[in-house]
Amino acid sequence: MFLRPRPSLLHDLRLAALDALRAKVMIADPDLTIVYANPAVMRLLGEAEAELRQALPRFSLAGLIGSNIDVFHRQPDHQRRMLAVLDKPHAATIQIGPHVFDLLVTPLTREGQRLGFVVEWEDAKYRLLNLDYAAQIEAIGRSNAVISFDPQGNILDANPPFLSVMGYALEEVRGKSHAMFMPPEEARTPEYAAMWEDLRAGRFRTGRIRRMAKGGRMVWIEATYNPILDEKGRVVKVVKFASDVTAQAQLAAQLGETVLEVDHTVQETRAAAAKTVAATGQATGDIRDAAASGGEMARAMRDVLRGMDRAREGTEAAFAQALAVSDNTDAMARASQAMGGIVALIRSVASQINLLALNATIEAARAGEAGKGFAVVAGEVKNLAVQAARATEQITTEIDGLQNLSTGVAQAVTGIRDAVGGVREEVAQATTAVQAQTDGAERIRTQLETAAGAVEGLAREMTGISEAVSKVSDSVTRTREASQAMGS
């Protein structure tokens, strides 16, 4: 039972109650003239007055009481017709400039008589935001795994994608602790306890994490833990949005292993390239030295060739002299043979003279005294013939010795000629060989210089390869870091 107050007191209480309400209340009479607006609705309209005046030139907050509700409409006829037949509460949403308001219009009647209207105003921004958030959450829930927890980490709800990833039915997880998704050794760590302390403090968490699905199967998810606050800023629940990235994490792990292998190969290639560059540098120097030595050898061979040319010329001259000596020796042999004929002739003449002297002696003996002088002459002639014969024998002996000497000289000269001829041929062959060696040395020098240029070019190419390998190594390092980021 309630004490019925005086009518004036009841009126005052009603007005005081309306003024104290947080609800935004406006009252209009049957003619749609605004007769009351509580402080809450005045604050709401006051905050939007500047934008309202731009959209509604007749609107004035100071003159709102006593004005007609037509000030809120550019074409009020539609609203007037609707209100004229309104017999129950009517909800509507209107937009004035950038502001959107939710209105609830309730007709006031007594005993069938229209007393007026009460309009409850509300800024629709938060309702629309909530609708937008709800639509976003619904859209996210269709493609993402979503699960919610109370602040102590107990599971409140989970959508089908989450349950599919983890392999559970909803009744298997609802009311259970989040720790059921953790490997036991991780659920007991200080880091895990700190995570829930952060969430209870309103700090969100995000990252790629490993969780344990049904049967101990490990999955990787990209997750965001979002604390939900009430109007006082207290965490009332935690919503986690997650995507299954197990395949991506496994691929990242495989990529990481492959990158490590590639990196190892690249490092070996880099080391080999560096060694090759050093070796080609050394080889270039060695080949340059060899080319210089080859040049010196070619010059020495040219000097030898010139000496061989002079030796060849000398042997040619010696061979010519040997031929001349051989010819002279032959001439001397022929002359000695001719002298033998002359000696034979002299011997024959001496024999005849001796015979004549003998005959003269015989005839002188026959002549007696008369022939004594002739006998003396014949004796002298005989002596001369004997001396001539003796001289002839000596000459014959000398000529025989000369002939023997000429024969020996001829044989020696023939041997010298043959030896000089052999030397001549050998010198000619040696000259040809030295010429070939000189040409070969020159070709070797040219080839060594060409090889040195090629090795220098190889060194430059290897330097370029080494630089390229360094760039590849940098790319591999970045790829390894990216794969680690993918897998973490």
C-alpha positions as CSV (number, residue, x, y, z in Angstrom):
1,M,0.0,0.0,0.0
2,F,1.3,3.4,-0.9
3,L,0.5,6.7,0.6
4,R,-1.3,8.8,-2.0
5,P,0.3,12.3,-2.1
6,R,-1.3,15.5,-2.8
7,P,-1.9,16.3,-6.5
8,S,0.6,19.1,-6.4
9,L,3.2,17.0,-4.6
10,L,2.7,14.2,-7.1
11,H,3.1,16.7,-9.9
12,D,6.3,17.9,-8.4
13,L,7.6,14.4,-7.8
14,R,6.9,13.5,-11.4
15,L,8.8,16.5,-12.7
16,A,11.7,15.9,-10.4
17,A,11.8,12.2,-11.5
18,L,11.8,13.3,-15.1
19,D,14.6,15.8,-14.5
20,A,16.6,13.1,-12.6
21,L,16.3,10.5,-15.3
22,R,19.3,9.6,-17.4
23,A,16.9,8.8,-20.2
24,K,16.5,11.6,-22.7
25,V,12.8,12.6,-22.4
26,M,10.8,15.2,-24.4
27,I,7.0,15.9,-24.1
28,A,4.8,17.5,-26.7
29,D,1.1,18.5,-26.4
30,P,-1.6,17.3,-28.9
31,D,-0.6,20.1,-31.2
32,L,3.0,18.8,-31.2
33,T,4.3,21.8,-29.3
34,I,7.2,20.9,-27.1
35,V,6.2,21.6,-23.5
36,Y,9.0,19.8,-21.6
37,A,12.6,18.5,-22.2
38,N,14.6,17.0,-19.3
39,P,18.2,17.9,-18.7
40,A,19.5,14.7,-20.3
41,V,17.9,15.4,-23.7
42,M,19.0,19.0,-23.5
43,R,22.6,17.9,-23.0
44,L,22.3,15.5,-25.9
45,L,20.9,18.1,-28.3
46,G,23.3,20.7,-27.0
47,E,26.3,18.6,-27.9
48,A,25.0,18.4,-31.5
49,E,23.6,21.9,-31.7
50,A,26.1,23.2,-34.2
51,E,25.6,20.4,-36.7
52,L,21.8,20.4,-36.1
53,R,21.6,24.1,-36.9
54,Q,23.4,23.5,-40.2
55,A,20.9,20.9,-41.2
56,L,17.9,22.5,-39.6
57,P,18.1,26.3,-39.8
58,R,15.0,26.8,-37.6
59,F,16.4,24.8,-34.7
60,S,17.4,26.7,-31.6
61,L,18.2,24.9,-28.3
62,A,17.4,28.1,-26.3
63,G,14.0,28.4,-27.9
64,L,13.3,24.6,-28.0
65,I,10.6,24.7,-25.2
66,G,7.5,26.2,-26.9
67,S,8.6,25.4,-30.4
68,N,6.9,22.8,-32.6
69,I,8.4,19.4,-33.3
70,D,8.3,20.5,-36.9
71,V,11.7,22.1,-36.3
72,F,13.3,18.6,-36.4
73,H,11.9,17.9,-39.9
74,R,12.4,19.7,-43.2
75,Q,9.1,18.2,-44.5
76,P,7.0,17.6,-41.4
77,D,3.7,16.6,-43.1
78,H,4.6,12.9,-43.1
79,Q,5.3,13.0,-39.4
80,R,2.1,14.8,-38.6
81,R,0.0,12.3,-40.5
82,M,1.8,9.4,-38.8
83,L,1.4,11.0,-35.3
84,A,-2.3,11.8,-35.9
85,V,-3.2,8.1,-36.1
86,L,-0.5,6.8,-33.7
87,D,-2.1,4.7,-30.9
88,K,0.9,2.7,-29.6
89,P,4.6,3.3,-29.1
90,H,6.5,3.7,-32.3
91,A,10.3,3.4,-32.7
92,A,12.1,5.3,-35.4
93,T,15.6,6.3,-36.4
94,I,16.3,9.8,-37.8
95,Q,19.5,11.3,-39.2
96,I,20.1,15.0,-38.8
97,G,23.3,16.1,-40.4
98,P,26.1,13.7,-39.2
99,H,24.1,12.6,-36.2
100,V,21.7,9.6,-36.0
101,F,19.1,9.4,-33.2
102,D,16.9,6.5,-32.0
103,L,13.4,7.8,-31.1
104,L,10.6,6.0,-29.2
105,V,7.4,8.0,-29.6
106,T,4.6,7.0,-27.1
107,P,1.1,8.6,-27.4
108,L,-0.3,9.9,-24.0
109,T,-4.1,9.3,-23.6
110,R,-6.6,9.4,-20.8
111,E,-10.1,7.9,-21.2
112,G,-9.6,8.0,-25.0
113,Q,-8.6,11.6,-25.1
114,R,-5.2,12.5,-26.6
115,L,-3.1,14.3,-24.1
116,G,0.1,14.5,-26.1
117,F,3.3,12.5,-26.8
118,V,6.4,11.6,-24.9
119,V,9.6,11.1,-27.0
120,E,12.6,9.2,-25.7
121,W,15.8,10.2,-27.5
122,E,19.0,8.2,-27.7
123,D,22.2,8.7,-29.6
124,A,22.2,5.8,-32.1
125,K,26.0,6.0,-32.6
126,Y,26.7,3.3,-30.0
127,R,23.9,1.1,-31.1
128,L,25.1,1.3,-34.7
129,L,28.7,0.7,-33.6
130,N,27.5,-2.4,-31.7
131,L,25.7,-3.6,-34.8
132,D,28.8,-3.0,-36.8
133,Y,30.9,-4.7,-34.3
134,A,28.5,-7.6,-34.1
135,A,28.5,-7.9,-37.9
136,Q,32.2,-7.8,-38.0
137,I,32.5,-10.4,-35.3
138,E,30.0,-12.6,-37.2
139,A,32.0,-12.2,-40.4
140,I,35.2,-12.9,-38.5
141,G,33.6,-15.9,-36.9
142,R,32.7,-17.4,-40.3
143,S,36.3,-17.5,-41.4
144,N,38.3,-17.4,-38.1
145,A,38.5,-19.6,-35.1
146,V,36.8,-17.7,-32.1
147,I,36.8,-18.7,-28.5
148,S,35.8,-16.7,-25.4
149,F,37.0,-17.1,-21.8
150,D,36.1,-15.6,-18.4
151,P,38.9,-13.6,-16.7
152,Q,40.1,-16.7,-14.9
153,G,40.7,-18.5,-18.3
154,N,37.7,-20.8,-18.2
155,I,36.1,-21.4,-21.6
156,L,32.7,-19.8,-22.2
157,D,32.1,-20.5,-25.8
158,A,33.8,-21.5,-29.1
159,N,32.7,-21.4,-32.7
160,P,32.8,-24.3,-35.1
161,P,36.0,-23.2,-36.9
162,F,37.9,-23.2,-33.6
163,L,36.5,-26.6,-32.6
164,S,37.4,-28.0,-36.0
165,V,41.0,-26.8,-35.7
166,M,41.4,-28.2,-32.2
167,G,39.4,-31.4,-32.9
168,Y,36.9,-31.0,-30.0
169,A,33.1,-30.7,-29.6
170,L,31.8,-27.7,-27.7
171,E,30.6,-29.8,-24.7
172,E,34.1,-31.1,-24.4
173,V,35.6,-27.7,-23.8
174,R,32.9,-25.5,-22.3
175,G,33.7,-24.7,-18.6
176,K,37.3,-26.2,-19.0
177,S,40.4,-24.2,-18.4
178,H,42.4,-22.7,-21.3
179,A,45.3,-24.7,-20.0
180,M,43.8,-27.8,-21.7
181,F,45.2,-26.4,-25.0
182,M,48.7,-26.0,-23.5
183,P,51.5,-28.6,-23.4
184,P,51.7,-29.5,-19.6
185,E,55.2,-28.2,-19.2
186,E,54.2,-24.8,-20.7
187,A,51.0,-24.5,-18.7
188,R,53.2,-24.5,-15.5
189,T,55.5,-21.8,-16.6
190,P,55.6,-18.2,-15.2
191,E,55.2,-16.9,-18.7
192,Y,51.8,-18.6,-19.0
193,A,50.6,-17.2,-15.7
194,A,51.9,-13.7,-16.7
195,M,49.8,-13.9,-19.9
196,W,46.6,-14.2,-18.0
197,E,47.7,-11.5,-15.6
198,D,48.1,-9.2,-18.6
199,L,44.8,-10.1,-20.0
200,R,43.0,-9.6,-16.6
201,A,44.8,-6.2,-16.6
202,G,43.2,-5.3,-20.0
203,R,46.3,-5.7,-22.1
204,F,45.7,-7.6,-25.3
205,R,48.1,-10.3,-26.6
206,T,48.9,-11.2,-30.2
207,G,51.3,-13.5,-32.0
208,R,51.9,-16.9,-33.5
209,I,51.6,-19.5,-30.8
210,R,51.7,-23.3,-30.5
211,R,48.8,-25.1,-29.0
212,M,47.9,-28.7,-28.3
213,A,44.8,-30.1,-30.0
214,K,42.9,-33.2,-29.1
215,G,45.0,-36.3,-28.9
216,G,48.2,-34.3,-28.3
217,R,48.4,-33.0,-31.9
218,M,50.4,-29.8,-32.1
219,V,48.9,-26.9,-34.1
220,W,50.2,-23.4,-34.8
221,I,47.7,-20.5,-34.8
222,E,47.9,-16.8,-35.4
223,A,46.0,-15.5,-32.4
224,T,44.8,-12.3,-30.8
225,Y,43.6,-12.2,-27.2
226,N,41.2,-9.3,-26.7
227,P,40.0,-8.3,-23.2
228,I,36.4,-7.1,-23.2
229,L,35.7,-4.3,-20.7
230,D,32.4,-3.3,-19.0
231,E,31.4,0.3,-18.6
232,K,33.6,0.6,-15.5
233,G,36.7,-0.6,-17.4
234,R,36.7,-4.0,-15.8
235,V,37.6,-7.1,-17.8
236,V,34.5,-9.3,-18.1
237,K,35.8,-11.8,-20.6
238,V,38.5,-12.4,-23.1
239,V,37.8,-13.2,-26.8
240,K,40.5,-14.8,-28.9
241,F,40.4,-14.6,-32.7
242,A,42.7,-17.2,-34.3
243,S,43.7,-18.6,-37.7
244,D,45.2,-22.0,-38.3
245,V,48.7,-21.5,-39.7
246,T,50.0,-25.0,-39.0
247,A,50.7,-25.7,-42.7
248,Q,52.4,-22.3,-43.0
249,A,54.5,-22.9,-39.9
250,Q,55.5,-26.3,-41.2
251,L,56.4,-24.8,-44.6
252,A,58.4,-22.1,-42.8
253,A,60.3,-24.7,-40.9
254,Q,61.0,-26.6,-44.1
255,L,62.0,-23.4,-45.8
256,G,64.2,-22.6,-42.8
257,E,66.0,-26.0,-43.2
258,T,66.3,-25.4,-47.0
259,V,67.6,-21.9,-46.4
260,L,70.2,-23.3,-44.0
261,E,71.3,-25.8,-46.6
262,V,71.4,-23.1,-49.2
263,D,73.3,-20.8,-46.9
264,H,75.8,-23.6,-46.1
265,T,76.3,-24.1,-49.9
266,V,76.5,-20.4,-50.5
267,Q,79.2,-20.0,-47.7
268,E,81.1,-22.9,-49.3
269,T,80.8,-21.3,-52.7
270,R,81.9,-17.9,-51.3
271,A,85.0,-19.6,-49.7
272,A,85.7,-21.5,-52.9
273,A,85.3,-18.3,-54.9
274,A,87.6,-16.4,-52.6
275,K,90.2,-19.2,-52.9
276,T,89.8,-19.2,-56.7
277,V,90.3,-15.5,-56.8
278,A,93.4,-15.8,-54.7
279,A,94.6,-18.8,-56.8
280,T,93.9,-17.0,-60.1
281,G,95.8,-14.0,-58.8
282,Q,98.7,-16.2,-57.9
283,A,98.4,-18.0,-61.3
284,T,98.3,-14.7,-63.1
285,G,101.6,-13.7,-61.5
286,D,103.1,-17.2,-62.2
287,I,102.0,-17.1,-65.8
288,R,103.3,-13.5,-66.2
289,D,106.6,-14.7,-64.8
290,A,106.5,-17.7,-67.1
291,A,105.7,-15.5,-70.0
292,A,108.7,-13.3,-69.1
293,S,110.9,-16.4,-68.8
294,G,109.5,-17.6,-72.1
295,G,110.4,-14.2,-73.6
296,E,113.9,-14.5,-72.3
297,M,114.1,-18.1,-73.5
298,A,112.9,-16.9,-77.0
299,R,115.6,-14.2,-77.0
300,A,118.3,-16.8,-75.9
301,M,117.1,-19.2,-78.6
302,R,117.3,-16.4,-81.2
303,D,120.9,-15.8,-80.0
304,V,121.6,-19.6,-80.3
305,L,120.0,-19.5,-83.7
306,R,122.3,-16.7,-84.8
307,G,125.3,-18.7,-83.4
308,M,124.1,-21.8,-85.3
309,D,123.8,-19.7,-88.5
310,R,127.4,-18.6,-88.0
311,A,128.4,-22.3,-87.3
312,R,126.5,-23.4,-90.4
313,E,128.3,-20.7,-92.4
314,G,131.7,-21.9,-90.9
315,T,131.0,-25.5,-91.7
316,E,129.9,-24.6,-95.2
317,A,133.2,-22.7,-95.6
318,A,135.2,-25.6,-94.0
319,F,133.4,-28.1,-96.3
320,A,134.3,-25.9,-99.3
321,Q,137.9,-25.8,-98.2
322,A,137.9,-29.6,-97.6
323,L,136.7,-30.0,-101.2
324,A,139.4,-27.7,-102.4
325,V,142.1,-29.6,-100.4
326,S,140.7,-32.9,-101.8
327,D,141.0,-31.5,-105.3
328,N,144.5,-30.3,-104.7
329,T,145.5,-33.6,-103.1
330,D,144.1,-35.4,-106.2
331,A,146.1,-33.0,-108.4
332,M,149.2,-33.7,-106.3
333,A,148.7,-37.5,-106.7
334,R,148.3,-37.1,-110.4
335,A,151.4,-35.0,-110.5
336,S,153.4,-37.5,-108.5
337,Q,152.2,-40.2,-110.9
338,A,153.3,-38.1,-113.8
339,M,156.7,-37.6,-112.1
340,G,156.9,-41.4,-111.9
341,G,156.6,-41.6,-115.6
342,I,159.3,-39.0,-116.1
343,V,161.6,-40.9,-113.7
344,A,161.0,-44.1,-115.6
345,L,161.9,-42.2,-118.7
346,I,165.1,-40.9,-117.1
347,R,165.9,-44.4,-115.8
348,S,165.5,-45.8,-119.4
349,V,167.7,-43.0,-120.7
350,A,170.4,-43.7,-118.0
351,S,170.3,-47.4,-118.9
352,Q,170.8,-46.6,-122.6
353,I,173.6,-44.2,-121.7
354,N,175.2,-46.8,-119.5
355,L,174.9,-49.3,-122.4
356,L,176.4,-46.8,-124.8
357,A,179.3,-46.1,-122.3
358,L,179.9,-49.9,-122.1
359,N,180.0,-50.1,-125.9
360,A,182.3,-47.1,-126.1
361,T,184.6,-48.7,-123.6
362,I,184.7,-51.9,-125.6
363,E,185.4,-50.0,-128.8
364,A,188.0,-47.9,-127.0
365,A,189.7,-51.1,-125.9
366,R,189.7,-52.3,-129.4
367,A,191.2,-49.1,-130.6
368,G,194.1,-49.4,-128.2
369,E,196.1,-46.3,-127.6
370,A,194.0,-44.3,-129.9
371,G,191.0,-45.1,-127.9
372,K,192.3,-44.2,-124.5
373,G,190.9,-40.7,-124.4
374,F,187.6,-42.0,-125.7
375,A,187.7,-44.6,-123.0
376,V,188.1,-41.9,-120.3
377,V,185.1,-40.1,-121.7
378,A,183.2,-43.3,-121.9
379,G,184.1,-44.0,-118.3
380,E,182.9,-40.6,-117.2
381,V,179.7,-41.1,-119.1
382,K,179.3,-44.4,-117.4
383,N,179.8,-42.8,-114.0
384,L,177.2,-40.2,-114.9
385,A,174.9,-42.9,-116.0
386,V,175.4,-44.8,-112.8
387,Q,174.9,-41.6,-110.8
388,A,171.8,-40.8,-112.9
389,A,170.5,-44.3,-112.2
390,R,171.2,-43.9,-108.5
391,A,169.5,-40.5,-108.4
392,T,166.7,-41.9,-110.4
393,E,166.3,-44.6,-107.8
394,Q,166.3,-42.1,-105.0
395,I,163.8,-39.9,-106.9
396,T,161.7,-43.0,-107.4
397,T,161.9,-43.7,-103.7
398,E,160.9,-40.1,-102.9
399,I,158.1,-40.1,-105.4
400,D,156.8,-43.4,-104.0
401,G,156.9,-41.8,-100.5
402,L,155.2,-38.7,-101.9
403,Q,152.6,-40.9,-103.6
404,N,152.1,-42.8,-100.3
405,L,151.9,-39.5,-98.5
406,S,149.5,-38.1,-101.1
407,T,147.3,-41.2,-100.7
408,G,147.3,-40.8,-96.9
409,V,146.6,-37.1,-97.3
410,A,143.8,-37.8,-99.8
411,Q,142.3,-40.4,-97.4
412,A,142.6,-37.9,-94.5
413,V,141.1,-35.1,-96.5
414,T,138.3,-37.4,-97.6
415,G,137.7,-38.2,-93.9
416,I,137.8,-34.5,-93.1
417,R,135.5,-33.8,-95.9
418,D,133.1,-36.5,-94.9
419,A,133.3,-35.4,-91.2
420,V,132.8,-31.7,-92.2
421,G,129.9,-32.9,-94.4
422,G,128.4,-34.8,-91.4
423,V,128.9,-31.7,-89.2
424,R,127.4,-29.6,-91.9
425,E,124.3,-31.8,-92.0
426,E,124.1,-31.9,-88.2
427,V,124.5,-28.1,-88.0
428,A,121.8,-27.7,-90.6
429,Q,119.5,-30.1,-88.7
430,A,120.4,-28.4,-85.4
431,T,119.7,-25.0,-87.0
432,T,116.3,-26.2,-88.2
433,A,115.7,-27.7,-84.7
434,V,116.8,-24.4,-83.0
435,Q,114.6,-22.5,-85.4
436,A,111.6,-24.7,-84.5
437,Q,112.4,-24.3,-80.8
438,T,112.7,-20.6,-81.2
439,D,109.4,-20.5,-83.0
440,G,107.9,-22.8,-80.3
441,A,109.3,-20.6,-77.5
442,E,107.8,-17.5,-79.2
443,R,104.5,-19.3,-79.5
444,I,104.7,-20.4,-75.8
445,R,105.4,-16.8,-74.8
446,T,102.4,-15.6,-76.8
447,Q,100.2,-18.3,-75.4
448,L,101.4,-17.6,-71.9
449,E,100.6,-13.9,-72.3
450,T,97.2,-14.9,-73.7
451,A,96.7,-17.3,-70.8
452,A,97.7,-14.6,-68.4
453,G,95.0,-12.3,-69.9
454,A,92.5,-15.1,-69.7
455,V,93.4,-15.8,-66.1
456,E,93.1,-12.1,-65.3
457,G,89.7,-12.2,-67.0
458,L,88.8,-15.3,-64.9
459,A,89.9,-13.5,-61.8
460,R,87.6,-10.6,-62.6
461,E,84.8,-13.0,-63.3
462,M,85.4,-14.8,-60.1
463,T,85.5,-11.5,-58.3
464,G,82.1,-10.7,-59.8
465,I,80.9,-14.2,-58.9
466,S,82.2,-13.7,-55.3
467,E,80.3,-10.4,-55.1
468,A,77.2,-12.1,-56.5
469,V,77.6,-14.9,-54.0
470,S,77.8,-12.2,-51.3
471,K,74.5,-10.7,-52.5
472,V,73.0,-14.2,-52.6
473,S,74.3,-14.7,-49.1
474,D,72.6,-11.5,-47.9
475,S,69.4,-12.6,-49.7
476,V,69.6,-16.0,-48.0
477,T,70.1,-14.3,-44.6
478,R,67.0,-12.1,-45.2
479,T,65.0,-15.2,-46.4
480,R,66.1,-17.1,-43.3
481,E,65.0,-14.2,-41.1
482,A,61.7,-14.1,-43.0
483,S,61.2,-17.8,-42.6
484,Q,62.0,-17.5,-38.9
485,A,59.4,-14.7,-38.7
486,M,56.9,-16.9,-40.6
487,G,57.5,-19.7,-38.2
488,S,57.5,-17.7,-34.9
